[in-house]
Amino acid sequence: MPGAVVFLGPSLPSDKALQILDAEYLPPAKRGDICDACRKGADVICLIDGVFFQECSVAHKEVLYALKHGVRVVGASSMGALRASELDIYGMEGIGEIYSAYKKGDLVSDDEVALIFDPFTFEPRSEPLVNIRYNLGIASKKGIIDEPTKAVIFEAAKSLYFPERSYDKILKACEGTIPKAQIESFRTFINTEKRDLKMEDAIAALKRTKEILDEG
């Protein structure tokens, strides 16, 4: 087993990940996977994606087990951000804006980062609420939408069960509630300028993991 083990799924395509960090890439982590990687000799574990509702999620105790045995554990983007916000006081290292938002209490629910994805390719099939929130903030700051529109779109997104969240469904739910011009302005922004906060944080976590390995 190489020095670094990365649990990665829909947050970042594996081909992009490999350009940043040479590591053993495993599917989204489930209960027991962290301990297993630790026992097999990982020096650094980078937890990005993990299961939420399909199977038992990563337990706090297994991260503590890895830390106790001298394994560095980095978390970001999704399940990694959640666990890092809870366990950084014990030595887990959190990376990125999503981790920081959970740590500060600006985000509190697992639902913010949850999404469905293709079980074979890990391609996302829904949009995580944290990305929707982030893009609404950018669009508002740029004057693409006004504050009332931002609030209505966000509430429409929040009201949908996470597997159903897509920009098309969200904007359709807003028809008749906010001006059509505002809907179309935001749609154009999403089609041309939207950002993926989960992906950005995943990239930052891989870069940090590489730094740790380079430090020796």
Secondary structure, DSSP 8 states (H G I E B T S, - for coil): --SEEEE-STTS-HHHHHHH--SEEESSB-TTHHHHHHHTT-SEEEE--B-SSSS----HHHHHHHHHTT-EEEEETTHHHHHHHHHGGGT-EEEHHHHHHHHHTS---GGGT---B-TTT--BSS--HHHHHHHHHHHHHTTSS-HHHHHHHHHHHHHS-GGG--HHHHHHHHBTTB-HHHHHHHHHHHHHH---HHHHHHHHHHHHHHHHHHH-
